[in-house]
Amino acid sequence: MATHITGTHQGSPVTAGLGAADWLSLAAAPTFAVMALLTPGLGGMPDICSVAPNASPLSGMVPMYWLMAAFHLAPWLKLASRRRSGARRS
């Protein structure tokens, strides 16, 4: 994810507009988290894996959505790191 520094605002770097790919990468984690929260309450078909006897509590769509949200946190962590390092410089 490449952003370009165009100037400063009160001593901290100001990044230029994020590209479409950057916005999509930032949208992935919250989208999966919302899907994980909404999936049990939607009343859709039961998950095949969760109906099976002796099924693992980690099987099913909700844990999969939480894992996907966790795996897609990297862009948020990079953004927070950049902001924190920019705040330390000023």
PDB file with one MODEL, atoms N, CA, C and O in Angstrom:
MODEL        1
ATOM      1  N   MET A   1       0.852  -1.151   0.000  1.00  0.00           N
ATOM      2  CA  MET A   1       0.000   0.000   0.000  1.00  0.00           C
ATOM      3  C   MET A   1       0.905   1.223   0.000  1.00  0.00           C
ATOM      4  O   MET A   1       1.578   1.496   0.994  1.00  0.00           O
ATOM      5  N   ALA A   2       0.929   1.942  -1.076  1.00  0.00           N
ATOM      6  CA  ALA A   2       1.809   3.097  -1.194  1.00  0.00           C
ATOM      7  C   ALA A   2       1.002   4.373  -1.049  1.00  0.00           C
ATOM      8  O   ALA A   2       0.017   4.584  -1.757  1.00  0.00           O
ATOM      9  N   THR A   3       1.425   5.220  -0.127  1.00  0.00           N
ATOM     10  CA  THR A   3       0.845   6.548  -0.015  1.00  0.00           C
ATOM     11  C   THR A   3       1.975   7.544  -0.189  1.00  0.00           C
ATOM     12  O   THR A   3       3.135   7.230   0.078  1.00  0.00           O
ATOM     13  N   HIS A   4       1.649   8.710  -0.624  1.00  0.00           N
ATOM     14  CA  HIS A   4       2.658   9.713  -0.902  1.00  0.00           C
ATOM     15  C   HIS A   4       2.475  10.880   0.057  1.00  0.00           C
ATOM     16  O   HIS A   4       1.359  11.355   0.266  1.00  0.00           O
ATOM     17  N   ILE A   5       3.564  11.329   0.630  1.00  0.00           N
ATOM     18  CA  ILE A   5       3.514  12.464   1.539  1.00  0.00           C
ATOM     19  C   ILE A   5       3.579  13.731   0.702  1.00  0.00           C
ATOM     20  O   ILE A   5       4.510  13.930  -0.078  1.00  0.00           O
ATOM     21  N   THR A   6       2.572  14.588   0.875  1.00  0.00           N
ATOM     22  CA  THR A   6       2.500  15.789   0.051  1.00  0.00           C
ATOM     23  C   THR A   6       2.838  17.054   0.817  1.00  0.00           C
ATOM     24  O   THR A   6       3.127  18.077   0.196  1.00  0.00           O
ATOM     25  N   GLY A   7       2.813  17.025   2.095  1.00  0.00           N
ATOM     26  CA  GLY A   7       3.094  18.231   2.860  1.00  0.00           C
ATOM     27  C   GLY A   7       3.005  17.938   4.338  1.00  0.00           C
ATOM     28  O   GLY A   7       2.969  16.780   4.754  1.00  0.00           O
ATOM     29  N   THR A   8       2.969  18.992   5.130  1.00  0.00           N
ATOM     30  CA  THR A   8       2.863  18.807   6.572  1.00  0.00           C
ATOM     31  C   THR A   8       1.699  19.607   7.105  1.00  0.00           C
ATOM     32  O   THR A   8       1.308  20.623   6.531  1.00  0.00           O
ATOM     33  N   HIS A   9       1.162  19.148   8.182  1.00  0.00           N
ATOM     34  CA  HIS A   9       0.082  19.837   8.877  1.00  0.00           C
ATOM     35  C   HIS A   9       0.461  19.861  10.339  1.00  0.00           C
ATOM     36  O   HIS A   9       0.392  18.834  11.015  1.00  0.00           O
ATOM     37  N   GLN A  10       0.854  21.000  10.830  1.00  0.00           N
ATOM     38  CA  GLN A  10       1.309  21.170  12.202  1.00  0.00           C
ATOM     39  C   GLN A  10       2.452  20.214  12.536  1.00  0.00           C
ATOM     40  O   GLN A  10       2.481  19.627  13.617  1.00  0.00           O
ATOM     41  N   GLY A  11       3.381  20.063  11.615  1.00  0.00           N
ATOM     42  CA  GLY A  11       4.569  19.258  11.848  1.00  0.00           C
ATOM     43  C   GLY A  11       4.428  17.778  11.579  1.00  0.00           C
ATOM     44  O   GLY A  11       5.429  17.063  11.625  1.00  0.00           O
ATOM     45  N   SER A  12       3.231  17.279  11.300  1.00  0.00           N
ATOM     46  CA  SER A  12       3.071  15.853  11.021  1.00  0.00           C
ATOM     47  C   SER A  12       2.804  15.659   9.537  1.00  0.00           C
ATOM     48  O   SER A  12       2.180  16.511   8.905  1.00  0.00           O
ATOM     49  N   PRO A  13       3.266  14.551   8.975  1.00  0.00           N
ATOM     50  CA  PRO A  13       3.063  14.339   7.538  1.00  0.00           C
ATOM     51  C   PRO A  13       1.584  14.143   7.199  1.00  0.00           C
ATOM     52  O   PRO A  13       0.834  13.523   7.953  1.00  0.00           O
ATOM     53  N   VAL A  14       1.194  14.673   6.074  1.00  0.00           N
ATOM     54  CA  VAL A  14      -0.168  14.514   5.571  1.00  0.00           C
ATOM     55  C   VAL A  14      -0.079  13.645   4.335  1.00  0.00           C
ATOM     56  O   VAL A  14       0.665  13.956   3.406  1.00  0.00           O
ATOM     57  N   THR A  15      -0.828  12.566   4.317  1.00  0.00           N
ATOM     58  CA  THR A  15      -0.760  11.672   3.167  1.00  0.00           C
ATOM     59  C   THR A  15      -1.744  12.121   2.099  1.00  0.00           C
ATOM     60  O   THR A  15      -2.807  12.669   2.393  1.00  0.00           O
ATOM     61  N   ALA A  16      -1.369  11.880   0.877  1.00  0.00           N
ATOM     62  CA  ALA A  16      -2.261  12.177  -0.236  1.00  0.00           C
ATOM     63  C   ALA A  16      -3.411  11.188  -0.202  1.00  0.00           C
ATOM     64  O   ALA A  16      -3.401  10.245   0.588  1.00  0.00           O
ATOM     65  N   GLY A  17      -4.379  11.395  -1.038  1.00  0.00           N
ATOM     66  CA  GLY A  17      -5.538  10.513  -1.066  1.00  0.00           C
ATOM     67  C   GLY A  17      -5.150   9.059  -1.267  1.00  0.00           C
ATOM     68  O   GLY A  17      -4.251   8.737  -2.044  1.00  0.00           O
ATOM     69  N   LEU A  18      -5.839   8.200  -0.560  1.00  0.00           N
ATOM     70  CA  LEU A  18      -5.586   6.768  -0.712  1.00  0.00           C
ATOM     71  C   LEU A  18      -6.193   6.289  -2.021  1.00  0.00           C
ATOM     72  O   LEU A  18      -7.236   6.783  -2.450  1.00  0.00           O
ATOM     73  N   GLY A  19      -5.539   5.330  -2.646  1.00  0.00           N
ATOM     74  CA  GLY A  19      -6.053   4.756  -3.881  1.00  0.00           C
ATOM     75  C   GLY A  19      -7.198   3.787  -3.604  1.00  0.00           C
ATOM     76  O   GLY A  19      -7.468   3.452  -2.451  1.00  0.00           O
ATOM     77  N   ALA A  20      -7.859   3.345  -4.651  1.00  0.00           N
ATOM     78  CA  ALA A  20      -8.993   2.432  -4.505  1.00  0.00           C
ATOM     79  C   ALA A  20      -8.580   1.124  -3.838  1.00  0.00           C
ATOM     80  O   ALA A  20      -9.321   0.589  -3.014  1.00  0.00           O
ATOM     81  N   ALA A  21      -7.413   0.609  -4.183  1.00  0.00           N
ATOM     82  CA  ALA A  21      -6.949  -0.635  -3.566  1.00  0.00           C
ATOM     83  C   ALA A  21      -6.692  -0.445  -2.078  1.00  0.00           C
ATOM     84  O   ALA A  21      -6.946  -1.350  -1.282  1.00  0.00           O
ATOM     85  N   ASP A  22      -6.193   0.721  -1.701  1.00  0.00           N
ATOM     86  CA  ASP A  22      -5.962   1.007  -0.287  1.00  0.00           C
ATOM     87  C   ASP A  22      -7.282   1.045   0.482  1.00  0.00           C
ATOM     88  O   ASP A  22      -7.386   0.496   1.579  1.00  0.00           O
ATOM     89  N   TRP A  23      -8.283   1.695  -0.099  1.00  0.00           N
ATOM     90  CA  TRP A  23      -9.589   1.753   0.566  1.00  0.00           C
ATOM     91  C   TRP A  23     -10.211   0.370   0.673  1.00  0.00           C
ATOM     92  O   TRP A  23     -10.819   0.041   1.692  1.00  0.00           O
ATOM     93  N   LEU A  24     -10.067  -0.443  -0.367  1.00  0.00           N
ATOM     94  CA  LEU A  24     -10.617  -1.800  -0.319  1.00  0.00           C
ATOM     95  C   LEU A  24      -9.921  -2.645   0.741  1.00  0.00           C
ATOM     96  O   LEU A  24     -10.566  -3.431   1.435  1.00  0.00           O
ATOM     97  N   SER A  25      -8.613  -2.484   0.865  1.00  0.00           N
ATOM     98  CA  SER A  25      -7.898  -3.261   1.882  1.00  0.00           C
ATOM     99  C   SER A  25      -8.302  -2.820   3.279  1.00  0.00           C
ATOM    100  O   SER A  25      -8.332  -3.642   4.195  1.00  0.00           O
ATOM    101  N   LEU A  26      -8.616  -1.538   3.463  1.00  0.00           N
ATOM    102  CA  LEU A  26      -9.079  -1.066   4.771  1.00  0.00           C
ATOM    103  C   LEU A  26     -10.525  -1.493   5.041  1.00  0.00           C
ATOM    104  O   LEU A  26     -10.929  -1.606   6.198  1.00  0.00           O
ATOM    105  N   ALA A  27     -11.294  -1.728   3.999  1.00  0.00           N
ATOM    106  CA  ALA A  27     -12.694  -2.103   4.175  1.00  0.00           C
ATOM    107  C   ALA A  27     -12.874  -3.583   4.495  1.00  0.00           C
ATOM    108  O   ALA A  27     -13.921  -3.970   5.013  1.00  0.00           O
ATOM    109  N   ALA A  28     -11.885  -4.413   4.201  1.00  0.00           N
ATOM    110  CA  ALA A  28     -12.053  -5.862   4.347  1.00  0.00           C
ATOM    111  C   ALA A  28     -12.274  -6.285   5.793  1.00  0.00           C
ATOM    112  O   ALA A  28     -13.226  -7.014   6.072  1.00  0.00           O
ATOM    113  N   ALA A  29     -11.430  -5.853   6.714  1.00  0.00           N
ATOM    114  CA  ALA A  29     -11.540  -6.305   8.114  1.00  0.00           C
ATOM    115  C   ALA A  29     -12.869  -5.914   8.745  1.00  0.00           C
ATOM    116  O   ALA A  29     -13.522  -6.772   9.339  1.00  0.00           O
ATOM    117  N   PRO A  30     -13.305  -4.644   8.643  1.00  0.00           N
ATOM    118  CA  PRO A  30     -14.606  -4.316   9.237  1.00  0.00           C
ATOM    119  C   PRO A  30     -15.773  -5.043   8.567  1.00  0.00           C
ATOM    120  O   PRO A  30     -16.757  -5.383   9.223  1.00  0.00           O
ATOM    121  N   THR A  31     -15.660  -5.277   7.266  1.00  0.00           N
ATOM    122  CA  THR A  31     -16.733  -5.986   6.565  1.00  0.00           C
ATOM    123  C   THR A  31     -16.874  -7.411   7.082  1.00  0.00           C
ATOM    124  O   THR A  31     -17.986  -7.872   7.337  1.00  0.00           O
ATOM    125  N   PHE A  32     -15.745  -8.118   7.239  1.00  0.00           N
ATOM    126  CA  PHE A  32     -15.808  -9.477   7.770  1.00  0.00           C
ATOM    127  C   PHE A  32     -16.285  -9.488   9.214  1.00  0.00           C
ATOM    128  O   PHE A  32     -17.001 -10.407   9.612  1.00  0.00           O
ATOM    129  N   ALA A  33     -15.907  -8.491  10.009  1.00  0.00           N
ATOM    130  CA  ALA A  33     -16.369  -8.431  11.401  1.00  0.00           C
ATOM    131  C   ALA A  33     -17.882  -8.232  11.462  1.00  0.00           C
ATOM    132  O   ALA A  33     -18.557  -8.862  12.276  1.00  0.00           O
ATOM    133  N   VAL A  34     -18.412  -7.370  10.615  1.00  0.00           N
ATOM    134  CA  VAL A  34     -19.865  -7.164  10.568  1.00  0.00           C
ATOM    135  C   VAL A  34     -20.565  -8.442  10.124  1.00  0.00           C
ATOM    136  O   VAL A  34     -21.610  -8.802  10.666  1.00  0.00           O
ATOM    137  N   MET A  35     -19.995  -9.124   9.143  1.00  0.00           N
ATOM    138  CA  MET A  35     -20.596 -10.382   8.681  1.00  0.00           C
ATOM    139  C   MET A  35     -20.607 -11.414   9.804  1.00  0.00           C
ATOM    140  O   MET A  35     -21.573 -12.164   9.944  1.00  0.00           O
ATOM    141  N   ALA A  36     -19.537 -11.458  10.611  1.00  0.00           N
ATOM    142  CA  ALA A  36     -19.484 -12.397  11.733  1.00  0.00           C
ATOM    143  C   ALA A  36     -20.543 -12.065  12.767  1.00  0.00           C
ATOM    144  O   ALA A  36     -21.129 -12.966  13.366  1.00  0.00           O
ATOM    145  N   LEU A  37     -20.796 -10.773  12.984  1.00  0.00           N
ATOM    146  CA  LEU A  37     -21.815 -10.374  13.959  1.00  0.00           C
ATOM    147  C   LEU A  37     -23.231 -10.620  13.458  1.00  0.00           C
ATOM    148  O   LEU A  37     -24.119 -10.953  14.243  1.00  0.00           O
ATOM    149  N   LEU A  38     -23.446 -10.458  12.165  1.00  0.00           N
ATOM    150  CA  LEU A  38     -24.788 -10.597  11.610  1.00  0.00           C
ATOM    151  C   LEU A  38     -25.173 -12.021  11.250  1.00  0.00           C
ATOM    152  O   LEU A  38     -26.363 -12.334  11.205  1.00  0.00           O
ATOM    153  N   THR A  39     -24.224 -12.879  10.998  1.00  0.00           N
ATOM    154  CA  THR A  39     -24.515 -14.230  10.523  1.00  0.00           C
ATOM    155  C   THR A  39     -25.405 -15.030  11.470  1.00  0.00           C
ATOM    156  O   THR A  39     -26.359 -15.641  10.988  1.00  0.00           O
ATOM    157  N   PRO A  40     -25.166 -15.072  12.776  1.00  0.00           N
ATOM    158  CA  PRO A  40     -26.034 -15.887  13.632  1.00  0.00           C
ATOM    159  C   PRO A  40     -27.472 -15.369  13.705  1.00  0.00           C
ATOM    160  O   PRO A  40     -28.398 -16.158  13.890  1.00  0.00           O
ATOM    161  N   GLY A  41     -27.671 -14.061  13.564  1.00  0.00           N
ATOM    162  CA  GLY A  41     -29.000 -13.496  13.702  1.00  0.00           C
ATOM    163  C   GLY A  41     -29.809 -13.428  12.436  1.00  0.00           C
ATOM    164  O   GLY A  41     -30.968 -13.014  12.475  1.00  0.00           O
ATOM    165  N   LEU A  42     -29.238 -13.822  11.303  1.00  0.00           N
ATOM    166  CA  LEU A  42     -29.967 -13.713  10.046  1.00  0.00           C
ATOM    167  C   LEU A  42     -30.997 -14.816   9.852  1.00  0.00           C
ATOM    168  O   LEU A  42     -31.904 -14.678   9.031  1.00  0.00           O
ATOM    169  N   GLY A  43     -30.870 -15.895  10.588  1.00  0.00           N
ATOM    170  CA  GLY A  43     -31.850 -16.972  10.506  1.00  0.00           C
ATOM    171  C   GLY A  43     -31.814 -17.733   9.200  1.00  0.00           C
ATOM    172  O   GLY A  43     -32.833 -18.278   8.774  1.00  0.00           O
ATOM    173  N   GLY A  44     -30.683 -17.779   8.567  1.00  0.00           N
ATOM    174  CA  GLY A  44     -30.552 -18.516   7.314  1.00  0.00           C
ATOM    175  C   GLY A  44     -30.443 -19.999   7.572  1.00  0.00           C
ATOM    176  O   GLY A  44     -30.747 -20.482   8.663  1.00  0.00           O
ATOM    177  N   MET A  45     -30.009 -20.709   6.563  1.00  0.00           N
ATOM    178  CA  MET A  45     -29.833 -22.145   6.714  1.00  0.00           C
ATOM    179  C   MET A  45     -28.748 -22.432   7.734  1.00  0.00           C
ATOM    180  O   MET A  45     -27.751 -21.711   7.791  1.00  0.00           O
ATOM    181  N   PRO A  46     -28.920 -23.470   8.540  1.00  0.00           N
ATOM    182  CA  PRO A  46     -27.862 -23.817   9.485  1.00  0.00           C
ATOM    183  C   PRO A  46     -26.621 -24.283   8.741  1.00  0.00           C
ATOM    184  O   PRO A  46     -26.707 -24.880   7.668  1.00  0.00           O
ATOM    185  N   ASP A  47     -25.488 -24.004   9.321  1.00  0.00           N
ATOM    186  CA  ASP A  47     -24.225 -24.407   8.715  1.00  0.00           C
ATOM    187  C   ASP A  47     -24.101 -25.921   8.768  1.00  0.00           C
ATOM    188  O   ASP A  47     -24.333 -26.521   9.818  1.00  0.00           O
ATOM    189  N   ILE A  48     -23.744 -26.540   7.673  1.00  0.00           N
ATOM    190  CA  ILE A  48     -23.648 -28.000   7.595  1.00  0.00           C
ATOM    191  C   ILE A  48     -22.651 -28.536   8.609  1.00  0.00           C
ATOM    192  O   ILE A  48     -22.891 -29.567   9.237  1.00  0.00           O
ATOM    193  N   CYS A  49     -21.535 -27.839   8.769  1.00  0.00           N
ATOM    194  CA  CYS A  49     -20.500 -28.324   9.682  1.00  0.00           C
ATOM    195  C   CYS A  49     -20.951 -28.261  11.133  1.00  0.00           C
ATOM    196  O   CYS A  49     -20.583 -29.123  11.931  1.00  0.00           O
ATOM    197  N   SER A  50     -21.744 -27.252  11.488  1.00  0.00           N
ATOM    198  CA  SER A  50     -22.152 -27.119  12.880  1.00  0.00           C
ATOM    199  C   SER A  50     -23.261 -28.104  13.246  1.00  0.00           C
ATOM    200  O   SER A  50     -23.483 -28.355  14.430  1.00  0.00           O
ATOM    201  N   VAL A  51     -23.958 -28.665  12.266  1.00  0.00           N
ATOM    202  CA  VAL A  51     -25.023 -29.629  12.517  1.00  0.00           C
ATOM    203  C   VAL A  51     -24.452 -31.026  12.741  1.00  0.00           C
ATOM    204  O   VAL A  51     -25.074 -31.856  13.403  1.00  0.00           O
ATOM    205  N   ALA A  52     -23.285 -31.280  12.198  1.00  0.00           N
ATOM    206  CA  ALA A  52     -22.674 -32.603  12.289  1.00  0.00           C
ATOM    207  C   ALA A  52     -22.366 -32.948  13.750  1.00  0.00           C
ATOM    208  O   ALA A  52     -21.971 -32.080  14.529  1.00  0.00           O
ATOM    209  N   PRO A  53     -22.549 -34.209  14.111  1.00  0.00           N
ATOM    210  CA  PRO A  53     -22.212 -34.604  15.479  1.00  0.00           C
ATOM    211  C   PRO A  53     -20.705 -34.491  15.716  1.00  0.00           C
ATOM    212  O   PRO A  53     -19.903 -34.702  14.806  1.00  0.00           O
ATOM    213  N   ASN A  54     -20.345 -34.161  16.929  1.00  0.00           N
ATOM    214  CA  ASN A  54     -18.940 -33.995  17.323  1.00  0.00           C
ATOM    215  C   ASN A  54     -18.233 -32.919  16.514  1.00  0.00           C
ATOM    216  O   ASN A  54     -17.023 -32.996  16.299  1.00  0.00           O
ATOM    217  N   ALA A  55     -18.980 -31.917  16.063  1.00  0.00           N
ATOM    218  CA  ALA A  55     -18.379 -30.833  15.278  1.00  0.00           C
ATOM    219  C   ALA A  55     -17.549 -29.952  16.197  1.00  0.00           C
ATOM    220  O   ALA A  55     -17.896 -29.742  17.359  1.00  0.00           O
ATOM    221  N   SER A  56     -16.490 -29.459  15.680  1.00  0.00           N
ATOM    222  CA  SER A  56     -15.628 -28.553  16.426  1.00  0.00           C
ATOM    223  C   SER A  56     -16.340 -27.227  16.650  1.00  0.00           C
ATOM    224  O   SER A  56     -17.054 -26.761  15.762  1.00  0.00           O
ATOM    225  N   PRO A  57     -16.164 -26.605  17.816  1.00  0.00           N
ATOM    226  CA  PRO A  57     -16.776 -25.290  18.025  1.00  0.00           C
ATOM    227  C   PRO A  57     -16.151 -24.219  17.138  1.00  0.00           C
ATOM    228  O   PRO A  57     -16.696 -23.123  17.009  1.00  0.00           O
ATOM    229  N   LEU A  58     -15.018 -24.529  16.532  1.00  0.00           N
ATOM    230  CA  LEU A  58     -14.365 -23.578  15.648  1.00  0.00           C
ATOM    231  C   LEU A  58     -14.798 -23.733  14.198  1.00  0.00           C
ATOM    232  O   LEU A  58     -14.330 -22.995  13.331  1.00  0.00           O
ATOM    233  N   SER A  59     -15.684 -24.681  13.924  1.00  0.00           N
ATOM    234  CA  SER A  59     -16.156 -24.832  12.552  1.00  0.00           C
ATOM    235  C   SER A  59     -17.379 -23.943  12.353  1.00  0.00           C
ATOM    236  O   SER A  59     -18.059 -23.581  13.314  1.00  0.00           O
ATOM    237  N   GLY A  60     -17.642 -23.608  11.140  1.00  0.00           N
ATOM    238  CA  GLY A  60     -18.802 -22.781  10.832  1.00  0.00           C
ATOM    239  C   GLY A  60     -18.396 -21.456  10.224  1.00  0.00           C
ATOM    240  O   GLY A  60     -17.213 -21.143  10.090  1.00  0.00           O
ATOM    241  N   MET A  61     -19.404 -20.689   9.861  1.00  0.00           N
ATOM    242  CA  MET A  61     -19.174 -19.433   9.163  1.00  0.00           C
ATOM    243  C   MET A  61     -18.704 -18.318  10.091  1.00  0.00           C
ATOM    244  O   MET A  61     -17.851 -17.517   9.707  1.00  0.00           O
ATOM    245  N   VAL A  62     -19.245 -18.254  11.302  1.00  0.00           N
ATOM    246  CA  VAL A  62     -18.881 -17.158  12.204  1.00  0.00           C
ATOM    247  C   VAL A  62     -17.394 -17.186  12.550  1.00  0.00           C
ATOM    248  O   VAL A  62     -16.739 -16.152  12.421  1.00  0.00           O
ATOM    249  N   PRO A  63     -16.826 -18.317  12.984  1.00  0.00           N
ATOM    250  CA  PRO A  63     -15.380 -18.320  13.234  1.00  0.00           C
ATOM    251  C   PRO A  63     -14.562 -18.030  11.968  1.00  0.00           C
ATOM    252  O   PRO A  63     -13.503 -17.404  12.035  1.00  0.00           O
ATOM    253  N   MET A  64     -15.064 -18.490  10.818  1.00  0.00           N
ATOM    254  CA  MET A  64     -14.348 -18.217   9.577  1.00  0.00           C
ATOM    255  C   MET A  64     -14.320 -16.713   9.297  1.00  0.00           C
ATOM    256  O   MET A  64     -13.292 -16.180   8.878  1.00  0.00           O
ATOM    257  N   TYR A  65     -15.443 -16.027   9.525  1.00  0.00           N
ATOM    258  CA  TYR A  65     -15.471 -14.580   9.315  1.00  0.00           C
ATOM    259  C   TYR A  65     -14.547 -13.860  10.295  1.00  0.00           C
ATOM    260  O   TYR A  65     -13.875 -12.903   9.909  1.00  0.00           O
ATOM    261  N   TRP A  66     -14.498 -14.299  11.554  1.00  0.00           N
ATOM    262  CA  TRP A  66     -13.589 -13.677  12.527  1.00  0.00           C
ATOM    263  C   TRP A  66     -12.128 -13.888  12.121  1.00  0.00           C
ATOM    264  O   TRP A  66     -11.307 -12.980  12.251  1.00  0.00           O
ATOM    265  N   LEU A  67     -11.809 -15.083  11.633  1.00  0.00           N
ATOM    266  CA  LEU A  67     -10.438 -15.324  11.166  1.00  0.00           C
ATOM    267  C   LEU A  67     -10.100 -14.436   9.967  1.00  0.00           C
ATOM    268  O   LEU A  67      -9.003 -13.885   9.885  1.00  0.00           O
ATOM    269  N   MET A  68     -11.039 -14.305   9.050  1.00  0.00           N
ATOM    270  CA  MET A  68     -10.807 -13.451   7.886  1.00  0.00           C
ATOM    271  C   MET A  68     -10.613 -11.999   8.313  1.00  0.00           C
ATOM    272  O   MET A  68      -9.759 -11.302   7.765  1.00  0.00           O
ATOM    273  N   ALA A  69     -11.399 -11.536   9.289  1.00  0.00           N
ATOM    274  CA  ALA A  69     -11.230 -10.172   9.792  1.00  0.00           C
ATOM    275  C   ALA A  69      -9.844 -10.003  10.410  1.00  0.00           C
ATOM    276  O   ALA A  69      -9.188  -8.983  10.200  1.00  0.00           O
ATOM    277  N   ALA A  70      -9.399 -11.005  11.172  1.00  0.00           N
ATOM    278  CA  ALA A  70      -8.077 -10.928  11.806  1.00  0.00           C
ATOM    279  C   ALA A  70      -6.969 -10.919  10.757  1.00  0.00           C
ATOM    280  O   ALA A  70      -6.005 -10.164  10.883  1.00  0.00           O
ATOM    281  N   PHE A  71      -7.096 -11.746   9.729  1.00  0.00           N
ATOM    282  CA  PHE A  71      -6.075 -11.803   8.693  1.00  0.00           C
ATOM    283  C   PHE A  71      -6.008 -10.515   7.875  1.00  0.00           C
ATOM    284  O   PHE A  71      -4.966 -10.197   7.302  1.00  0.00           O
ATOM    285  N   HIS A  72      -7.108  -9.779   7.821  1.00  0.00           N
ATOM    286  CA  HIS A  72      -7.139  -8.548   7.038  1.00  0.00           C
ATOM    287  C   HIS A  72      -6.892  -7.302   7.891  1.00  0.00           C
ATOM    288  O   HIS A  72      -7.192  -6.192   7.452  1.00  0.00           O
ATOM    289  N   LEU A  73      -6.354  -7.465   9.094  1.00  0.00           N
ATOM    290  CA  LEU A  73      -6.039  -6.321   9.946  1.00  0.00           C
ATOM    291  C   LEU A  73      -4.723  -5.640   9.575  1.00  0.00           C
ATOM    292  O   LEU A  73      -4.466  -4.529  10.038  1.00  0.00           O
ATOM    293  N   ALA A  74      -3.900  -6.258   8.770  1.00  0.00           N
ATOM    294  CA  ALA A  74      -2.576  -5.704   8.437  1.00  0.00           C
ATOM    295  C   ALA A  74      -2.640  -4.264   7.915  1.00  0.00           C
ATOM    296  O   ALA A  74      -1.846  -3.442   8.374  1.00  0.00           O
ATOM    297  N   PRO A  75      -3.531  -3.908   6.990  1.00  0.00           N
ATOM    298  CA  PRO A  75      -3.568  -2.519   6.530  1.00  0.00           C
ATOM    299  C   PRO A  75      -3.903  -1.532   7.653  1.00  0.00           C
ATOM    300  O   PRO A  75      -3.383  -0.417   7.678  1.00  0.00           O
ATOM    301  N   TRP A  76      -4.773  -1.946   8.582  1.00  0.00           N
ATOM    302  CA  TRP A  76      -5.098  -1.077   9.712  1.00  0.00           C
ATOM    303  C   TRP A  76      -3.899  -0.907  10.627  1.00  0.00           C
ATOM    304  O   TRP A  76      -3.652   0.190  11.127  1.00  0.00           O
ATOM    305  N   LEU A  77      -3.150  -1.982  10.852  1.00  0.00           N
ATOM    306  CA  LEU A  77      -1.966  -1.900  11.697  1.00  0.00           C
ATOM    307  C   LEU A  77      -0.888  -1.030  11.062  1.00  0.00           C
ATOM    308  O   LEU A  77      -0.208  -0.275  11.756  1.00  0.00           O
ATOM    309  N   LYS A  78      -0.732  -1.134   9.743  1.00  0.00           N
ATOM    310  CA  LYS A  78       0.235  -0.283   9.038  1.00  0.00           C
ATOM    311  C   LYS A  78      -0.174   1.182   9.126  1.00  0.00           C
ATOM    312  O   LYS A  78       0.669   2.053   9.342  1.00  0.00           O
ATOM    313  N   LEU A  79      -1.462   1.454   8.959  1.00  0.00           N
ATOM    314  CA  LEU A  79      -1.956   2.826   9.042  1.00  0.00           C
ATOM    315  C   LEU A  79      -1.735   3.389  10.442  1.00  0.00           C
ATOM    316  O   LEU A  79      -1.304   4.533  10.587  1.00  0.00           O
ATOM    317  N   ALA A  80      -2.022   2.608  11.457  1.00  0.00           N
ATOM    318  CA  ALA A  80      -1.818   3.056  12.835  1.00  0.00           C
ATOM    319  C   ALA A  80      -0.337   3.276  13.118  1.00  0.00           C
ATOM    320  O   ALA A  80       0.033   4.225  13.809  1.00  0.00           O
ATOM    321  N   SER A  81       0.500   2.409  12.590  1.00  0.00           N
ATOM    322  CA  SER A  81       1.938   2.553  12.787  1.00  0.00           C
ATOM    323  C   SER A  81       2.454   3.833  12.142  1.00  0.00           C
ATOM    324  O   SER A  81       3.273   4.541  12.728  1.00  0.00           O
ATOM    325  N   ARG A  82       1.975   4.128  10.938  1.00  0.00           N
ATOM    326  CA  ARG A  82       2.397   5.348  10.257  1.00  0.00           C
ATOM    327  C   ARG A  82       1.965   6.593  11.022  1.00  0.00           C
ATOM    328  O   ARG A  82       2.724   7.551  11.165  1.00  0.00           O
ATOM    329  N   ARG A  83       0.740   6.557  11.504  1.00  0.00           N
ATOM    330  CA  ARG A  83       0.242   7.714  12.251  1.00  0.00           C
ATOM    331  C   ARG A  83       1.004   7.897  13.546  1.00  0.00           C
ATOM    332  O   ARG A  83       1.325   9.020  13.935  1.00  0.00           O
ATOM    333  N   ARG A  84       1.294   6.781  14.220  1.00  0.00           N
ATOM    334  CA  ARG A  84       2.012   6.868  15.485  1.00  0.00           C
ATOM    335  C   ARG A  84       3.440   7.353  15.262  1.00  0.00           C
ATOM    336  O   ARG A  84       3.933   8.180  16.029  1.00  0.00           O
ATOM    337  N   SER A  85       4.113   6.852  14.222  1.00  0.00           N
ATOM    338  CA  SER A  85       5.477   7.298  13.957  1.00  0.00           C
ATOM    339  C   SER A  85       5.496   8.755  13.523  1.00  0.00           C
ATOM    340  O   SER A  85       6.446   9.470  13.841  1.00  0.00           O
ATOM    341  N   GLY A  86       4.482   9.215  12.810  1.00  0.00           N
ATOM    342  CA  GLY A  86       4.378  10.616  12.424  1.00  0.00           C
ATOM    343  C   GLY A  86       4.125  11.520  13.629  1.00  0.00           C
ATOM    344  O   GLY A  86       4.609  12.651  13.673  1.00  0.00           O
ATOM    345  N   ALA A  87       3.366  11.020  14.605  1.00  0.00           N
ATOM    346  CA  ALA A  87       3.090  11.806  15.801  1.00  0.00           C
ATOM    347  C   ALA A  87       4.340  11.917  16.678  1.00  0.00           C
ATOM    348  O   ALA A  87       4.527  12.933  17.347  1.00  0.00           O
ATOM    349  N   ARG A  88       5.192  10.900  16.690  1.00  0.00           N
ATOM    350  CA  ARG A  88       6.416  10.939  17.494  1.00  0.00           C
ATOM    351  C   ARG A  88       7.429  11.924  16.925  1.00  0.00           C
ATOM    352  O   ARG A  88       8.215  12.506  17.672  1.00  0.00           O
ATOM    353  N   ARG A  89       7.416  12.114  15.611  1.00  0.00           N
ATOM    354  CA  ARG A  89       8.392  13.012  14.982  1.00  0.00           C
ATOM    355  C   ARG A  89       8.110  14.465  15.324  1.00  0.00           C
ATOM    356  O   ARG A  89       9.033  15.279  15.365  1.00  0.00           O
ATOM    357  N   SER A  90       6.849  14.806  15.569  1.00  0.00           N
ATOM    358  CA  SER A  90       6.520  16.211  15.821  1.00  0.00           C
ATOM    359  C   SER A  90       6.695  16.616  17.258  1.00  0.00           C
ATOM    360  O   SER A  90       6.453  17.771  17.607  1.00  0.00           O
TER     361      SER A  90
ENDMDL
END
